[in-house]
Amino acid sequence: MSKKYEELTIHQKLESLINDMVEKEIHLKEALAEFEKIYLETAASKYRANKSKMAQALGIHRNTLHNRFKVLKIRKKK
């Protein structure tokens, strides 16, 4: 691609990443779990682990968010 990374759309950035993952034969389930974990960790950092604010910003129920943290084994950073 000739565009600088900063100029790419979110779709183009994800497409590039996904192409690499497919090339490396990463399983879909593993890729989705890793994406979700990083996404939630990043949101937790932005909202200082305030799950009510995170859930509202992400458009999910707070209990769903809490359950995803448990399933993905995301711990609070100290």
Contacts in CASP RR format, 6 or more apart in sequence:
PFRMAT RR
TARGET T0000
AUTHOR 0000-0000-0000
METHOD contacts of the structure
MODEL  1
MSKKYEELTIHQKLESLINDMVEKEIHLKEALAEFEKIYLETAASKYRAN
KSKMAQALGIHRNTLHNRFKVLKIRKKK
1 8 0 8 1.000
1 12 0 8 1.000
1 16 0 8 1.000
3 12 0 8 1.000
5 13 0 8 1.000
8 16 0 8 1.000
18 31 0 8 1.000
21 31 0 8 1.000
33 72 0 8 1.000
36 68 0 8 1.000
36 72 0 8 1.000
37 72 0 8 1.000
37 74 0 8 1.000
40 54 0 8 1.000
40 65 0 8 1.000
40 68 0 8 1.000
40 69 0 8 1.000
40 72 0 8 1.000
40 74 0 8 1.000
41 74 0 8 1.000
43 54 0 8 1.000
43 57 0 8 1.000
43 58 0 8 1.000
44 54 0 8 1.000
44 74 0 8 1.000
44 76 0 8 1.000
44 77 0 8 1.000
45 77 0 8 1.000
47 53 0 8 1.000
47 54 0 8 1.000
47 57 0 8 1.000
49 76 0 8 1.000
49 77 0 8 1.000
51 62 0 8 1.000
51 65 0 8 1.000
51 66 0 8 1.000
51 69 0 8 1.000
52 62 0 8 1.000
54 65 0 8 1.000
55 61 0 8 1.000
55 62 0 8 1.000
55 64 0 8 1.000
55 65 0 8 1.000
58 65 0 8 1.000
60 68 0 8 1.000
68 74 0 8 1.000
END
